[in-house]
Amino acid sequence: MLICRTASDSGNYRQAVKRLIQKRATMKRIVIIPALILICGLDAFSPVFAWEWEEERAFCYWRELLFDLAELHYPEFFTTHEVTLALKVQETVEEQDRYGSYSHYWNWFYRYYPGSDTYLAVNEKENAVYVFGTYFGPEITKVGAVEEVLRLFPSSMNSSFSDECVEVGSLDPGTTAYYGWTDNSPGPFFLFAVPDRTEGDSVVSWLPGAGGSTEVLTHHGSFLNYLHLYTEKEIVTSNTGLNYRVSSSRTYAAAEFSAEPGWHKASETTQYSPGLLLGPSSRYCVGQTWLSASVAESSTYSYFPTTTAVPMPPSTALTETALSLSYVVNVKARIKVQAGEFDSVEIITMDPENWTGHTRWVDVATGILIKDGPANTYTTPATRQSRELYLLQASGRCTLTICGEN
């Protein structure tokens, strides 16, 4: 049972928080493993609006990951692995008006490190990180927003999660999967259900690559009109039980991808440095959370002339991938799609800056994607499309009835 203390001090809010935190001996400690399931589980929240469930749960996983990463990368300050404590400070009328008082039960979460007499805290309402203690001074000091602090860490996985785990299998070489889009409305499955999506369908093959890597080959287009837009090849490697994307390339076949009048994009090749963390390679556990830090994207583009004979030289671009956080919420999810019913792992990936994300279900037997859709349930019908597995076969050749001549 999660227990917290409440205090009221409208004259000096932060001093009230400090006094409460320092009275930690009178508070109920939270054992980290059960707490992760209790606090971060959907059943732990009773918000007024259903769409807040995922925001509450996402914040919880990010908070616990931040604590774990701080202990891993800054052991001189956060000396040991400690449990998380929670407390609630009574809001002032101004704060209730500003933040709302209907959905948040816990204002502050923190860990205390007796070896350095240091506190690391997260304020949920402010979405901010605070420190105080021996190395940081006697006053509570704001470090920054949660997403800003997470950017200080490299790609990593948390150290505290449930023992409810599964081993996910791997594909046989040459396996091919067919995916289509559905709008999530009641009724039968519809390939290419949204008329204005011209690249909603895809055919994916997995092949062994050099040095133990995996090549993921994807043909994008439309099954209904046999339109082939582009082919993408992704190189994935594994290291210490985690998968990383190291490069990707695309070859375009449609003039819709115009760079400028007179040319259209022919190909692009992207290298990721270091590799972009995709997630575990085989073992998934409830509560498992990983940070995919921003990495450099170095891309090279080539072009085909269309209305002009003058060639366009290749161009290059250096950008960064977006920061994202992913967490496993279920390793026993039974999901039904057009291809059949599957036992799957349910994973949610969120962008902490924009509070957007998607949920994906991965087949336990093969590790392939079964379904991928928006994480929030409050999206409008126009944004509720999900990609679902339509057909899975061992042959690496696309069937003519689905893919036409492409």
N, C-alpha and C positions, 0 to 999 in steps of 0.2 A: 504494500500500500504506500503510495507516494504522499508524504506529509510535508507541509511547509508552514512557516510562520508568517504572520501578517503584522505590519507596522504602519503607523500613520505619523507623518512628520511633514506637514505642508510647508513649514518654515525652512527646512534644509533637507531636501530630498536625498541628495547623495550621502550626506552624513548619516541619515537614517539607514540607507542601504549598507554603508560601511559597518555600522554598529550591528546590524542584523547578520551580515556575513561573518563578522568576528565572533558572534555567538554560535558558531557552528556546532559546538558540543551539545547544544540543546536541540539540535535539529535531527531529523531522521535521515540517515544516510541512504543513498540509493545504490544498491548493488548494480554494477554497470550492465551486465548481460540482461537480467530481467528488466531493468529500467529501459534499455533500448527497445525491447519488445513492447513494454507497457506504454512508454511515452510516445514512441514513434509509430505505434500501431494505430490503425484507423479507429479502432474502438475506444481509444483513450480520449478522443475529443468529442465534444458535444456542441459544435458551433451552430449558430442559428441558420447559416447558409451552407448547403452541402458543398459548394465549390471551395469552401475554405479548408476542407479536410486535407486536400493534397498540399496546400500551402503550409499547414501546420506540421504535417508529417515531414515535408521536405526540409523545413527549417530545423526540425529536430535532428535529422540525419546529418545535415550540414554542420550543425553545432557540435555534435559528437565527433565528427570527422576533424573539425578544426582543433578541438582539444587534443585528439590523438596525434595530429600532425605537429602541433606545437611541442608536445612531449618528445616526438621523434627527432625533430630538426633543431630544437633549442633546449637540449637537456641541461644546459648550465643554468637556465631559469626555471624550467619545469622539470624537476629532477627525477620524478618517479611517475609511474602510471597510477593515477588517482581516480576515485569514483566521482561522479557528478552529483552536485547538490543543487536543490531548487528552492527558491523562496519567492513569495509574492509580497510586493510593497503596495499598499493601498494607493490607488491613483487619486490625484487631485481632480477637481471638477474640470479644470483646463485640460488635463491629460485625457480624461474620459471623452471630452469633446473632440480632442485631436486624434486619438487612436481608436476610440470606441472601446467599450468595456464588456462586450457580449461574447467575445470569442477567445480571449487569451486568459488562461488561468495562472500562468507562471511568468512573472516579469523577468526574473534573473535566474540564470544557470551558471554555475561556476565550479572550478576545481581549486582546491587548496593544496599547496606543495610545502609540507613542513620542512623539507630539507633546505629550502631557500626562503621560507616564510613569505611565499608569493602567492597571489591570487590571480587567476585568469577567469574572466567572467564574460558572459554574453547577455545583453539586454534584448529580449525578444521584441518588445514593442519598437525599439529604436533600430533593430537589426544591426547592432553595433557591438564591438569588442572592447573590453576594458581590462586594465591591469592595475595592481598596486601591491606594494610589499618592498622587500629589501632592495631590489635592484631598480625599482620604478618609483620609489618615493611613497610617502604615507597617504597621499591623496589618490582617489580613484581617477585614473587617466584614460581617456578615450583614445584607442589606437586607430580605429576607423570602422567603416562598414564591414560586415561579414565578408562580402564578396571581394572587397579590397584586401583584407587580410589573407584570404585564401590565395590570392595571387602571389603571395610571398613564398608559397610552397611549390615544389615540383610535383609532377604527377605521382600520386601515391594512393594507397589503400589503407583503410582504417584497421586498427588492431583489435577492436572489440566488436564482436558480433555473435549471433546465436550459434548453437551447435546443431541447428536444424539445417542440414546441408544435403546436396545431391552432387553426384559426379555426372557431368554432361558428356555425352559421347561425341564421336567425330564422324564425319562423312566419308563414304567410300569415294575414291577419285572418280571423277566424271559424273557425279550426281548433278542433276539439273532440277531447278525449281522454277515454277511459273507464278508470278504475283499479279494481282489485279486490284483495282481500287473499288471500295464500296463506301457508301455515304452513311453507314451505321443506322439507317432508318429501318423500322420493322419491315419484314418481307424477305423475298429471296435475294440471293447474291447477284449483284450486277457487275460485270466487268465494265470498266470505263463508265461508271454510273454518272459522272459529272461531265456534261457535254463539252465544256470548254477546256478540259484537261487533255492535251494531245500526247502526253508522255507518261500516263498513269500506270502503264503495264510494263513488266520487265521479266526477262528470262535470265536466271543466274546459274552459273556453273562453277564448281570448285575443283581446282587442279593442283597437284603438288608443284611447288616452285623450287628455285635454287636455294641451297643451303638450309633445307628444312622449312622454308616459308610456304605459304599457301597463296595461290593466285585465285582471286575472285573475279570472274568475268561476267559482266552484266550487259545485256542488250536492252535498251530503253526504247519504248515506242507505244504502239496501240495494237492490241490483238484484233480489234474489230475491223480496222481498215488496213491492217498489215503495214502500218507506218513504222519505219525504223528510223529513229532520230540519231542515236549515238551508242557507241559501245564503250564501256568503261572497264579498265583492268586495275584491280587493287591488290597490292602486295602486303600480306600480313605476316608478321613474325611473332614468335613467342619467346618470352624471357621471364624466368622465375615465376612461372604460373600465370603470366599476364600476356594478353595479345596487344600488339601495337601495329598501327598502319604506318608503313615506312614510305610508300609512294603510291601514286595513282596516275592513270592516264586515260584520256578520252579521245576517240576518233569519231568525228561527226559526219553524218550523211545527209543532213537537211540544211537548206539555205536559210531556215528560220533563225539560225544562230549567227546573225550578222554582226560583224565588228564595225564596219563602216559601209556606206553605200558603195557597191562595186566589189566587195569581198564578203566571204563568210568564213567562219572559223572552221579549220580543217582538223586540228588536233590540239591537245594541251597535255602537258606532263607536269606533275607536281611532286616535289620531294618534301618530306616532313623532317624537321631537325629540331630536337630529337624526335623519335617516333611518337605518334599520337596514341595515347592509351585508349584502348577500346573496352577493356574489362578482363575478367578472369578467362583463362584458356580452357578450364575444365570444371573446377570446383566452385560451386555457388552456395552461399549461406544466407539465410534471412538476416537482414541488418548489415550485410556487407555493403560498404560505401567506398567509392573511389572518386578521386579528383582527376579530371583530365585537364591538365594545365594548358594554357595557350602555348603553341609551338609555332616555329617559323614555317611558312609555306612559300616555297620557291617554285614559281610556275613559268613555263615557257609555252607560247602559243604560235601556231602556224596558220596560214590562211590560204583559201582558194579564191581566185578572181571569179567574178560572176558577170558583171556588165562592163568590165574593163580588162584590157590585156596587160595592164601595168601590174607587176607583182607587188605584193605587200610584204615587207620583210618581217621575220619573226619578232615577237615582242616578249618581254619578260615582266614579271611582277613579283614583289616580295611582300607578303602579308602575314597575318597571324590567324590561327584558328581561334574560335571562341572558347572561353572557359566553360566547362560543364561539370556537373556532379551527377553521379548515378548511384542508385541504391536498389538492393534486392528486397522486395516486399513479400514474395511468395515463391517457394520452390516446389509447390504441389498444385499449381494452377492447372485445372482441366479446361481446355479451350477448344471450341468447335469452329472450324472454318470450312470453306468449300472443299478443301482437300481431305477433311476428316476431323477426328478428334485426337488431341494430343495432350500428353502430360508436359507441362512447360514450366519454365522459370519466368516470373514476372519482374521486369526491371523498369524503373522510371529514371529518365534522364532529364535534368532541368538546367536551364540557364539562370544562374542566380541574379543576374543583373536585370533581366526582363521578366522573370517569373513565368517563363514559358517552358514547355517541355513536352515529352512524348513518352508513352508506355510501349514497351515491346515485350513480346512473349517468345522465348527461345525453347525449341524442342529439346527435352531432356535426352532423348535417344540419339539425336544427330547433331545438336548444336545449331541448327539453322533457324532463321527467323520464321515464325509462324504468323505473327500479326504485329503491326506497328501503327499506332494512332496517337492522337493528342492525349496528354495526361489529364487535362481538366474536363469535367463533365458539363461545364456551363457554356461551352462554345456553341455558336450558332450552327444550324445545319450545313451552311456553306463551308464551315471549317472543321466538320466532324469526319472527313474522309479518313479511312484507314486502309492501309495496304495489307492484303491477306494472301496467304498461300492458296493457290488455286489447284496446283498439281505438282506432284513430286515423282520423279522417275530416275532410274539408275543410268539411263543412256545420256550421253552428253549432247545428243542431236535434238534440236528444236523440232517439234512435230509440225508438219505442214499445215494442218487444219487450224492451228493456233497462230503460227508465226508467218504464214504465207511464204513468200520467196525471200524473206529477209533473214 
